[in-house]
Amino acid sequence: MQRINRGKAEAVFHTGFTGGLRSGQGAPADPNRKVTIKPFEEQGVSHYCAEDWHVILLGLGIGEGTVGVTVTSVGEAKKLFAPTVMTFVLDGQPFEATRLPVKPLLNKEPGKWFVLVEGRVVGPDELAAGSHTLSVTVENDPDPEFAETYTLSRQFFIDAAGTGVCT
C-alpha cells in the first residue's frame, strides 16, 4: 500500500476544497478520507495510519443559497468570515492551526460558494498510535443556520504500523 506523503497532505490542505471535492476535478482530493481529519466523523471513517501524513482541518462554507445571506464575491465572503475564530484542541491541548485565504468553493451545486479553511499538516511523528480527541470551537460563523458559537468534537484512532488501516 502506498503511504500518504507530506506533498500529498500539503496539496489536499491547500486545494482539497477549492480544487475540487472529488477525485478527478483537477486538484488532489481525498475521496477515501485517509488524509483529512476533521472535527466530525465522515462516512464512518475513524481510523488513520501512523505511517501517513495527515491534515487536521475544518472548512466553513457560505454562498448563494445560505439562508439570510447573499454572497456573490470573494470580497463579500472575506468580510463575512473576518470575525470568525476557530480554536482547535487536540487531546486537551491547544493545537496550532493556519488560516488559509477565503477562496471560491468548486462544487456541482448551483450558485457561488466560498470557503474558509483552517488547520495544518501533521507528520507521522505528531500523532502517536492510539485514541485521540479533536475539537474545534467556532465563534462568529457567518452562516445564520449555526449558533454564533459552537463546538464540533470527535474521537479518532491512529493505527500502528502493520495493524488496522496500516496493513
Backbone hydrogen bonds, N-H to C=O, Kabsch-Sander energy under -0.5 kcal/mol:
donor,donor_aa,acceptor,acceptor_aa,energy
5,N,3,R,-0.6
9,A,5,N,-2.1
10,E,6,R,-3.0
11,A,7,G,-2.4
12,V,8,K,-2.5
13,F,9,A,-2.3
14,H,10,E,-2.4
15,T,11,A,-2.0
16,G,12,V,-2.3
19,G,15,T,-2.8
21,L,106,L,-0.6
25,Q,22,R,-1.5
27,A,19,G,-1.5
33,R,30,D,-1.7
37,I,55,V,-3.3
38,K,36,T,-0.5
43,Q,41,E,-0.5
45,V,42,E,-2.8
46,S,44,G,-0.6
48,Y,157,F,-2.4
50,A,159,D,-2.5
52,D,49,C,-1.4
53,W,4,I,-1.9
54,H,122,V,-2.5
55,V,35,V,-2.4
56,I,120,R,-2.4
57,L,37,I,-1.8
57,L,55,V,-0.6
58,L,118,E,-2.2
60,L,116,L,-2.8
62,I,114,F,-2.3
64,E,112,K,-2.7
66,T,63,G,-2.4
69,V,66,T,-2.0
71,V,69,V,-0.6
77,A,73,S,-2.1
78,K,74,V,-2.9
79,K,75,G,-1.9
80,L,76,E,-2.0
81,F,77,A,-2.6
82,A,78,K,-1.4
84,T,81,F,-2.0
85,V,139,E,-2.2
87,T,137,T,-2.6
88,F,86,M,-0.6
89,V,135,S,-2.6
90,L,93,Q,-2.7
91,D,89,V,-0.5
91,D,133,T,-3.3
93,Q,90,L,-1.8
95,F,88,F,-2.2
96,E,94,P,-0.5
98,T,119,G,-3.2
100,L,98,T,-0.6
100,L,117,V,-2.9
103,K,115,V,-1.9
105,L,113,W,-2.8
106,L,17,F,-1.1
106,L,104,P,-0.5
107,N,105,L,-0.7
114,F,62,I,-2.8
115,V,103,K,-2.8
116,L,60,L,-2.7
117,V,115,V,-0.5
118,E,58,L,-2.3
119,G,98,T,-2.1
120,R,56,I,-2.2
122,V,54,H,-3.0
126,E,123,G,-2.1
127,L,123,G,-0.6
128,A,126,E,-0.6
130,G,158,I,-2.5
132,H,156,F,-2.8
134,L,154,R,-2.7
135,S,89,V,-2.5
136,V,152,L,-2.6
137,T,87,T,-2.3
138,V,136,V,-0.5
138,V,150,Y,-3.2
139,E,85,V,-2.8
139,E,137,T,-0.5
140,N,148,E,-2.4
141,D,148,E,-0.7
146,F,143,D,-2.0
150,Y,138,V,-2.0
152,L,136,V,-2.6
154,R,134,L,-2.4
156,F,132,H,-2.4
157,F,46,S,-3.3
158,I,130,G,-2.8
159,D,48,Y,-3.4
159,D,157,F,-0.6
162,G,166,C,-0.7
163,T,160,A,-2.2
166,C,163,T,-2.8
167,T,164,G,-1.2
